Amino acid sequence: MAELPADDDRRYDPDALLTLLRTFALVVLRGMELTPAQQVELTRGLGEPQVDPDTHNRHPDHPELFVVDNSGDTPVVGNNVWHTDGSFLRRPIRYTMLRAVTLPPSGGDTLYADSRTAYETMPPQWRDVLAGAMGVHTYDRIAAKRAEAHNNPAALAGSSTHTPVRHPVIRAHPDTGAPVLFVNDLCLSRIESGAGFPVELTGADLIAHATQDQFVYRHQWAPGDVVVWDNARALHRSDFTAALTRVMHRTTTAGDIPRSFT
């Protein structure tokens, strides 16, 4: 994790942020004053901004900006389980930028786990089992949760729009080529060998390993915080209750088609 204090001008320089993100799984930017338009523009410097399929929580003036607010009539779902953003896409989301807008008096943390460390510390026999293995990622679970939360059965239509995709479980990092674990408790439906047969390890096994306390960074939000992370290298989840008032602005960029590590 890299942290840029409020007096570091690199916070507003996308090239400087990209340089840091090639070394660190996430970057914490302190004391940021960003309008929604400025956040979208800074995100654009990192890559092509993405528009979330959930139409209920898009910012009214900037569709690329997703409003994470569990206190309203259209709560965001699934953010309390370990996941990477957009793994159900053929080109999963690469970078996520999350900005604190309204914070509770206490709590409301976000947790991050480094997927490269997860691979480096897994038992050698696991690496053998997962060599060439593919994870099947689907939008179904998110669609079902959104349909229930929004009382809107039409949200299930997203399941047909986003057909299941297969991504390597051990992925070559897009920048370094280093092996990283690519799993998602929200979208990963099963793991199979390259030939399509079941393997003895489950997504739950891998996530339990990757998210051990010694591998996790807990971000305690402060006013003006912005966190940017690389979904090709980091799992994340929120840690707060629905009773808390917490509003965040999220923007994301498109990524590449994941390549297997060989």
C-alpha contacts under 8 A as a table, 3 or more apart, distances in Angstrom:
res1	aa1	res2	aa2	distance
1	M	24	F	5.43
1	M	25	A	6.23
1	M	26	L	5.22
1	M	27	V	5.74
1	M	28	V	7.38
2	A	20	L	7.30
2	A	24	F	6.42
2	A	26	L	6.57
2	A	27	V	4.73
2	A	28	V	6.14
3	E	27	V	5.72
3	E	28	V	4.58
3	E	29	L	6.04
3	E	30	R	7.52
4	L	7	D	7.97
4	L	8	D	5.92
4	L	10	R	7.53
4	L	11	R	6.56
4	L	27	V	7.50
4	L	28	V	6.15
4	L	29	L	5.01
4	L	30	R	6.17
5	P	8	D	5.56
5	P	29	L	6.40
5	P	30	R	5.03
5	P	31	G	7.07
6	A	9	D	7.94
6	A	29	L	7.37
6	A	30	R	5.08
6	A	31	G	4.72
6	A	32	M	6.96
8	D	11	R	6.21
9	D	12	Y	6.03
9	D	13	D	7.22
10	R	13	D	4.96
10	R	14	P	7.87
10	R	16	A	5.81
10	R	17	L	7.03
11	R	14	P	7.78
11	R	16	A	7.78
11	R	17	L	7.06
11	R	29	L	6.08
11	R	32	M	7.81
12	Y	42	L	7.05
13	D	16	A	5.33
13	D	17	L	6.36
13	D	42	L	7.78
14	P	17	L	4.93
14	P	18	L	6.09
14	P	42	L	6.40
14	P	43	T	7.69
14	P	45	G	5.17
14	P	46	L	5.85
15	D	18	L	5.10
15	D	19	T	6.26
15	D	45	G	7.40
15	D	46	L	7.55
16	A	19	T	5.10
16	A	20	L	6.40
17	L	20	L	5.13
17	L	21	L	6.13
17	L	27	V	7.65
17	L	46	L	7.96
18	L	21	L	4.95
18	L	22	R	6.34
18	L	46	L	6.69
19	T	22	R	5.39
19	T	23	T	7.21
20	L	23	T	5.44
20	L	24	F	5.99
20	L	27	V	7.25
21	L	24	F	4.94
21	L	25	A	6.07
21	L	26	L	6.37
21	L	27	V	6.94
21	L	229	W	7.28
21	L	230	D	6.83
22	R	25	A	7.72
22	R	175	D	6.78
22	R	176	T	7.73
24	F	27	V	6.97
25	A	114	D	6.58
25	A	229	W	5.81
25	A	230	D	5.56
25	A	233	R	5.85
25	A	234	A	6.02
26	L	227	V	7.00
26	L	228	V	5.60
26	L	229	W	4.05
26	L	230	D	6.27
26	L	234	A	7.77
27	V	227	V	5.78
27	V	228	V	5.26
27	V	229	W	6.28
28	V	225	D	7.13
28	V	226	V	6.05
28	V	227	V	4.61
28	V	228	V	6.57
29	L	32	M	6.67
29	L	225	D	5.79
29	L	226	V	5.01
29	L	227	V	6.03
29	L	228	V	7.96
30	R	224	G	6.03
30	R	225	D	4.83
30	R	226	V	6.54
31	G	223	P	7.16
31	G	224	G	4.35
31	G	225	D	5.87
32	M	224	G	4.77
32	M	225	D	6.13
32	M	226	V	6.70
33	E	224	G	6.34
34	L	37	A	7.82
34	L	38	Q	5.54
34	L	39	Q	5.88
35	T	38	Q	5.06
35	T	39	Q	6.24
36	P	39	Q	5.12
36	P	40	V	6.32
36	P	62	H	7.25
36	P	65	L	7.24
36	P	249	H	7.85
37	A	40	V	5.20
37	A	41	E	6.23
37	A	62	H	7.07
38	Q	41	E	4.99
38	Q	42	L	6.08
39	Q	42	L	5.15
39	Q	43	T	6.10
39	Q	251	T	7.55
40	V	43	T	5.07
40	V	44	R	6.14
40	V	49	P	7.49
40	V	62	H	7.82
40	V	64	E	6.89
40	V	65	L	6.79
40	V	251	T	6.69
41	E	44	R	4.96
41	E	45	G	6.64
42	L	45	G	5.28
42	L	46	L	7.12
43	T	46	L	5.26
43	T	47	G	6.70
43	T	48	E	7.94
43	T	49	P	6.60
43	T	97	M	7.07
43	T	251	T	6.70
43	T	252	T	6.96
43	T	253	T	7.09
44	R	47	G	5.18
44	R	48	E	5.73
44	R	49	P	5.71
44	R	253	T	7.50
46	L	95	Y	7.47
46	L	253	T	7.06
47	G	95	Y	7.97
47	G	253	T	5.22
47	G	254	A	6.55
48	E	253	T	5.04
48	E	254	A	5.53
49	P	64	E	6.32
49	P	251	T	7.03
49	P	252	T	5.58
49	P	253	T	4.36
49	P	254	A	6.40
50	Q	64	E	5.86
50	Q	93	I	7.88
50	Q	251	T	7.33
50	Q	252	T	5.54
50	Q	253	T	5.32
50	Q	254	A	6.06
51	V	63	P	6.22
51	V	64	E	4.69
51	V	65	L	7.35
51	V	66	F	7.86
51	V	252	T	7.88
52	D	55	T	7.17
52	D	58	R	7.53
52	D	64	E	7.27
52	D	66	F	6.93
53	P	158	G	7.64
54	D	57	N	6.28
54	D	58	R	7.25
55	T	58	R	5.72
56	H	74	T	6.45
57	N	66	F	5.84
57	N	67	V	5.34
57	N	68	V	7.17
57	N	74	T	6.99
57	N	76	V	7.68
58	R	62	H	7.32
58	R	63	P	5.24
58	R	64	E	7.17
58	R	65	L	5.96
58	R	66	F	4.62
58	R	67	V	5.88
59	H	62	H	5.19
59	H	63	P	5.46
59	H	64	E	7.53
59	H	65	L	5.51
59	H	66	F	5.91
59	H	67	V	6.12
60	P	63	P	6.57
62	H	65	L	5.58
63	P	66	F	7.14
64	E	251	T	6.28
64	E	252	T	7.78
65	L	249	H	6.44
65	L	250	R	5.72
65	L	251	T	5.09
66	F	249	H	5.82
66	F	250	R	5.02
66	F	251	T	6.29
67	V	247	V	7.04
67	V	248	M	6.00
67	V	249	H	4.92
67	V	250	R	6.37
68	V	75	P	7.71
68	V	76	V	6.04
68	V	246	R	7.99
68	V	247	V	5.62
68	V	248	M	4.97
68	V	249	H	6.10
68	V	250	R	7.02
69	D	72	G	6.26
69	D	75	P	6.10
69	D	76	V	6.46
69	D	245	T	7.82
69	D	246	R	6.14
69	D	247	V	4.66
69	D	248	M	6.60
70	N	74	T	7.31
70	N	75	P	4.32
70	N	76	V	5.79
70	N	242	A	6.14
70	N	245	T	7.43
70	N	246	R	7.04
70	N	247	V	7.50
71	S	75	P	6.61
71	S	242	A	6.86
71	S	243	A	7.47
71	S	244	L	7.52
71	S	245	T	6.01
71	S	246	R	7.36
72	G	75	P	5.96
73	D	150	H	7.47
74	T	149	A	6.88
74	T	150	H	5.54
75	P	149	A	6.66
75	P	150	H	7.40
76	V	79	N	7.20
76	V	146	R	7.66
77	V	80	N	7.78
77	V	142	I	7.33
77	V	145	K	6.33
77	V	146	R	6.37
77	V	149	A	7.45
78	G	81	V	6.02
78	G	142	I	6.82
78	G	145	K	7.48
78	G	186	L	6.65
79	N	82	W	7.61
79	N	83	H	7.77
79	N	237	R	5.63
79	N	238	S	5.77
80	N	237	R	5.08
80	N	238	S	4.79
80	N	239	D	6.28
80	N	240	F	7.88
81	V	185	D	6.38
81	V	186	L	6.62
81	V	236	H	7.80
81	V	237	R	5.35
81	V	238	S	7.33
82	W	184	N	6.35
82	W	185	D	5.49
82	W	186	L	7.06
82	W	207	I	7.52
82	W	235	L	6.04
82	W	236	H	5.33
82	W	237	R	4.91
83	H	183	V	7.17
83	H	184	N	4.30
83	H	185	D	5.51
83	H	186	L	5.88
83	H	187	C	7.76
83	H	235	L	5.29
83	H	236	H	5.63
83	H	237	R	6.55
84	T	87	S	6.27
84	T	183	V	7.49
84	T	184	N	5.86
84	T	231	N	5.51
84	T	232	A	7.87
84	T	234	A	6.97
84	T	235	L	5.24
84	T	236	H	6.52
85	D	92	P	7.19
85	D	93	I	5.80
85	D	94	R	7.99
85	D	96	T	7.70
85	D	231	N	6.53
86	G	89	L	5.66
86	G	92	P	5.04
86	G	93	I	5.21
87	S	90	R	7.66
87	S	91	R	7.77
87	S	92	P	4.78
87	S	93	I	6.94
87	S	137	H	6.47
87	S	184	N	7.31
87	S	187	C	6.86
88	F	92	P	6.80
88	F	137	H	4.99
88	F	138	T	5.06
88	F	139	Y	5.63
88	F	162	H	7.23
88	F	164	P	6.73
88	F	165	V	6.35
88	F	187	C	6.35
89	L	92	P	4.90
89	L	93	I	7.72
89	L	162	H	7.18
89	L	165	V	6.94
90	R	165	V	6.22
90	R	257	I	6.17
91	R	254	A	6.63
91	R	255	G	5.34
91	R	256	D	5.05
91	R	257	I	4.70
91	R	258	P	7.30
92	P	254	A	6.54
92	P	255	G	5.45
92	P	256	D	6.81
92	P	257	I	7.05
92	P	258	P	7.88
93	I	96	T	7.55
93	I	231	N	6.65
93	I	252	T	6.56
93	I	253	T	5.69
93	I	254	A	4.71
93	I	255	G	5.00
94	R	230	D	5.79
94	R	231	N	5.16
94	R	232	A	6.13
94	R	252	T	7.26
94	R	253	T	5.67
94	R	254	A	5.57
94	R	255	G	4.38
94	R	256	D	7.55
95	Y	228	V	6.81
95	Y	229	W	5.62
95	Y	230	D	4.80
95	Y	231	N	5.86
95	Y	252	T	5.55
95	Y	253	T	5.33
95	Y	254	A	7.48
95	Y	255	G	7.70
96	T	228	V	5.57
96	T	229	W	5.54
96	T	230	D	6.80
96	T	231	N	7.18
96	T	250	R	6.96
96	T	251	T	5.84
96	T	252	T	4.41
96	T	253	T	6.70
97	M	226	V	6.86
97	M	227	V	5.77
97	M	228	V	4.40
97	M	229	W	6.79
97	M	250	R	5.61
97	M	251	T	5.21
97	M	252	T	6.17
98	L	226	V	5.58
98	L	227	V	5.34
98	L	228	V	6.45
98	L	248	M	6.53
98	L	249	H	5.69
98	L	250	R	4.52
98	L	251	T	6.66
99	R	224	G	7.44
99	R	225	D	6.04
99	R	226	V	4.38
99	R	227	V	6.62
99	R	248	M	5.53
99	R	249	H	5.13
99	R	250	R	6.45
100	A	103	L	6.81
100	A	221	W	7.15
100	A	222	A	7.49
100	A	223	P	6.37
100	A	224	G	6.33
100	A	225	D	5.74
100	A	226	V	6.46
100	A	247	V	6.71
100	A	248	M	4.83
100	A	249	H	6.69
101	V	223	P	7.40
101	V	224	G	7.73
101	V	246	R	7.70
101	V	247	V	5.42
101	V	248	M	5.20
101	V	249	H	6.81
102	T	223	P	7.86
102	T	245	T	7.15
102	T	246	R	5.25
102	T	247	V	4.79
102	T	248	M	6.80
103	L	106	S	7.87
103	L	108	G	7.35
103	L	221	W	7.55
103	L	222	A	7.65
103	L	223	P	7.34
103	L	245	T	6.56
103	L	246	R	4.84
103	L	247	V	6.64
104	P	107	G	6.66
104	P	108	G	6.79
104	P	244	L	5.99
104	P	245	T	5.52
104	P	246	R	5.85
107	G	220	Q	7.44
107	G	239	D	7.53
107	G	240	F	6.19
108	G	220	Q	7.40
108	G	221	W	7.38
108	G	238	S	7.03
108	G	239	D	5.66
108	G	240	F	4.47
108	G	241	T	7.56
108	G	244	L	7.57
108	G	246	R	7.06
109	D	218	R	6.63
109	D	219	H	5.59
109	D	220	Q	4.93
109	D	221	W	6.23
109	D	238	S	6.09
109	D	239	D	5.26
109	D	240	F	6.61
110	T	218	R	5.96
110	T	219	H	5.26
110	T	220	Q	6.96
110	T	221	W	7.89
110	T	236	H	7.01
110	T	237	R	5.84
110	T	238	S	4.42
110	T	239	D	5.85
111	L	216	V	6.56
111	L	217	Y	5.75
111	L	218	R	4.48
111	L	219	H	6.09
111	L	236	H	5.40
111	L	237	R	5.41
111	L	238	S	6.16
111	L	239	D	7.17
112	Y	216	V	5.46
112	Y	217	Y	5.16
112	Y	218	R	6.41
112	Y	219	H	7.84
112	Y	234	A	6.35
112	Y	235	L	5.61
112	Y	236	H	4.39
112	Y	237	R	6.84
113	A	210	A	6.66
113	A	211	T	5.74
113	A	215	F	5.68
113	A	216	V	4.57
113	A	217	Y	6.43
113	A	234	A	5.49
113	A	235	L	5.10
113	A	236	H	6.30
114	D	117	T	5.51
114	D	118	A	6.42
114	D	210	A	7.40
114	D	215	F	6.48
114	D	216	V	7.16
114	D	233	R	5.98
114	D	234	A	4.79
114	D	235	L	6.62
115	S	118	A	4.82
115	S	119	Y	6.42
115	S	180	V	5.29
115	S	181	L	5.07
115	S	182	F	7.06
115	S	210	A	6.65
115	S	232	A	7.94
115	S	233	R	4.94
115	S	234	A	5.30
115	S	235	L	6.74
116	R	119	Y	5.28
116	R	120	E	6.30
116	R	178	A	7.67
116	R	179	P	6.48
116	R	180	V	4.37
116	R	181	L	6.40
116	R	233	R	6.14
117	T	120	E	4.97
117	T	121	T	6.09
117	T	180	V	7.71
117	T	210	A	7.72
117	T	215	F	7.27
118	A	121	T	5.48
118	A	122	M	6.20
118	A	180	V	7.33
118	A	181	L	6.47
118	A	209	H	6.90
118	A	210	A	4.69
118	A	211	T	7.99
118	A	215	F	7.65
119	Y	122	M	5.39
119	Y	127	R	7.95
119	Y	170	I	7.88
119	Y	179	P	6.83
119	Y	180	V	5.66
119	Y	181	L	5.58
119	Y	210	A	7.94
122	M	126	W	6.55
122	M	127	R	7.20
122	M	209	H	7.44
123	P	126	W	5.35
123	P	127	R	6.86
124	P	127	R	5.16
124	P	128	D	6.54
125	Q	128	D	5.05
125	Q	129	V	6.33
126	W	129	V	5.06
126	W	130	L	6.10
126	W	201	L	7.86
127	R	130	L	5.12
127	R	131	A	5.99
128	D	131	A	5.35
129	V	133	A	7.56
129	V	199	V	7.20
129	V	200	E	7.74
129	V	201	L	7.85
130	L	133	A	4.88
130	L	169	V	6.83
130	L	170	I	6.89
130	L	193	S	7.56
130	L	199	V	7.98
131	A	170	I	7.09
131	A	262	T	7.88
132	G	168	P	6.84
132	G	169	V	7.73
132	G	170	I	7.52
132	G	193	S	6.45
132	G	194	G	5.35
132	G	260	S	6.84
132	G	261	F	7.94
133	A	168	P	5.99
133	A	169	V	5.83
133	A	170	I	7.42
133	A	191	I	6.87
133	A	192	E	5.66
133	A	193	S	4.28
133	A	194	G	5.11
133	A	199	V	7.97
134	M	166	R	5.90
134	M	167	H	5.37
134	M	168	P	4.36
134	M	169	V	5.26
134	M	191	I	5.75
134	M	192	E	5.43
134	M	193	S	6.00
134	M	194	G	6.08
135	G	166	R	5.44
135	G	167	H	5.29
135	G	168	P	5.99
135	G	169	V	5.60
135	G	183	V	7.41
135	G	188	L	6.42
135	G	189	S	7.50
135	G	190	R	5.91
135	G	191	I	4.44
135	G	192	E	6.39
136	V	164	P	6.48
136	V	165	V	5.68
136	V	166	R	4.57
136	V	167	H	6.60
136	V	188	L	5.76
136	V	189	S	5.70
136	V	190	R	5.52
136	V	191	I	6.26
136	V	192	E	7.84
137	H	164	P	5.60
137	H	165	V	5.39
137	H	166	R	6.23
137	H	167	H	7.42
137	H	187	C	5.06
137	H	188	L	4.45
137	H	189	S	5.86
137	H	190	R	7.68
138	T	141	R	7.28
138	T	159	S	7.66
138	T	162	H	7.38
138	T	163	T	6.72
138	T	164	P	4.56
138	T	165	V	6.65
138	T	187	C	5.22
138	T	188	L	6.53
138	T	189	S	6.69
139	Y	142	I	5.54
139	Y	143	A	6.11
139	Y	158	G	7.05
139	Y	159	S	5.52
139	Y	162	H	6.22
139	Y	163	T	7.42
139	Y	164	P	7.17
139	Y	187	C	6.18
140	D	143	A	5.12
140	D	144	A	6.15
140	D	156	L	7.47
140	D	158	G	7.62
140	D	159	S	5.07
140	D	187	C	7.65
141	R	144	A	5.19
141	R	145	K	6.24
141	R	186	L	6.84
141	R	187	C	6.58
142	I	145	K	5.15
142	I	146	R	6.11
142	I	186	L	7.10
142	I	187	C	7.36
143	A	146	R	5.13
143	A	147	A	6.04
143	A	155	A	5.80
143	A	156	L	5.00
143	A	157	A	7.62
143	A	158	G	6.11
143	A	159	S	6.35
144	A	147	A	5.11
144	A	148	E	6.27
144	A	155	A	7.38
144	A	156	L	5.96
145	K	148	E	5.24
145	K	149	A	6.06
146	R	149	A	5.07
146	R	150	H	5.81
146	R	151	N	7.96
146	R	152	N	7.66
146	R	155	A	6.37
146	R	156	L	7.92
147	A	150	H	5.42
147	A	151	N	5.60
147	A	152	N	4.74
147	A	153	P	4.99
147	A	154	A	6.87
147	A	155	A	4.92
147	A	156	L	6.13
148	E	151	N	5.03
148	E	152	N	6.66
148	E	153	P	7.33
149	A	152	N	7.78
152	N	155	A	5.86
153	P	156	L	5.80
154	A	157	A	5.62
155	A	158	G	6.03
156	L	159	S	5.72
156	L	160	S	7.92
157	A	160	S	5.65
157	A	161	T	6.60
158	G	161	T	4.86
158	G	162	H	5.96
159	S	162	H	5.37
159	S	163	T	6.50
160	S	163	T	5.83
167	H	182	F	7.98
167	H	258	P	6.30
167	H	259	R	7.84
168	P	171	R	5.47
168	P	182	F	7.09
168	P	258	P	6.87
168	P	259	R	6.73
168	P	260	S	5.30
169	V	181	L	5.92
169	V	182	F	5.02
169	V	183	V	6.44
169	V	191	I	7.79
169	V	260	S	7.75
170	I	179	P	6.08
170	I	180	V	5.62
170	I	181	L	4.93
170	I	182	F	6.03
170	I	260	S	6.13
170	I	261	F	5.94
171	R	179	P	5.60
171	R	180	V	5.29
171	R	181	L	6.25
171	R	182	F	6.19
171	R	258	P	6.35
171	R	259	R	5.72
171	R	260	S	4.74
171	R	261	F	5.14
172	A	176	T	7.65
172	A	177	G	4.64
172	A	178	A	5.36
172	A	179	P	4.82
172	A	180	V	6.29
172	A	258	P	7.26
172	A	259	R	5.64
172	A	260	S	5.57
172	A	261	F	4.46
172	A	262	T	7.91
173	H	176	T	5.52
173	H	177	G	4.59
173	H	178	A	5.27
173	H	179	P	6.20
173	H	180	V	6.38
173	H	232	A	6.44
173	H	233	R	7.33
174	P	177	G	5.94
174	P	232	A	7.56
174	P	256	D	7.49
174	P	258	P	7.64
174	P	259	R	7.95
177	G	261	F	7.36
178	A	261	F	7.45
179	P	261	F	5.70
180	V	232	A	7.63
180	V	233	R	6.39
181	L	233	R	7.65
182	F	232	A	7.24
182	F	233	R	7.78
183	V	188	L	6.59
183	V	203	G	6.56
183	V	206	L	7.54
183	V	207	I	7.10
184	N	187	C	5.60
184	N	188	L	5.30
184	N	203	G	7.39
184	N	207	I	7.71
184	N	235	L	7.64
185	D	188	L	5.88
185	D	203	G	6.88
185	D	204	A	7.18
185	D	207	I	7.33
188	L	191	I	7.80
188	L	203	G	6.97
190	R	202	T	7.10
190	R	203	G	7.04
191	I	198	P	6.40
191	I	199	V	6.43
191	I	201	L	7.59
191	I	202	T	6.53
191	I	203	G	7.07
192	E	195	A	7.61
192	E	196	G	5.25
192	E	197	F	5.11
192	E	198	P	4.41
192	E	199	V	5.40
193	S	196	G	5.06
193	S	197	F	5.12
193	S	198	P	6.17
193	S	199	V	6.16
194	G	197	F	7.48
199	V	202	T	7.64
201	L	205	D	6.31
201	L	206	L	7.44
202	T	205	D	5.17
202	T	206	L	6.56
203	G	206	L	5.18
203	G	207	I	6.08
204	A	207	I	5.19
204	A	208	A	5.99
205	D	208	A	5.31
205	D	209	H	6.41
206	L	209	H	5.15
206	L	210	A	6.13
207	I	210	A	4.96
207	I	211	T	5.96
208	A	211	T	5.49
208	A	212	Q	6.53
209	H	212	Q	5.83
210	A	215	F	6.89
211	T	214	Q	8.00
211	T	215	F	6.04
211	T	216	V	6.08
212	Q	215	F	5.53
212	Q	216	V	6.61
213	D	216	V	5.27
221	W	225	D	6.42
222	A	225	D	5.66
229	W	234	A	7.04
230	D	233	R	5.54
230	D	234	A	6.01
231	N	234	A	5.10
231	N	235	L	6.81
240	F	244	L	7.11
241	T	244	L	5.83
242	A	245	T	7.66
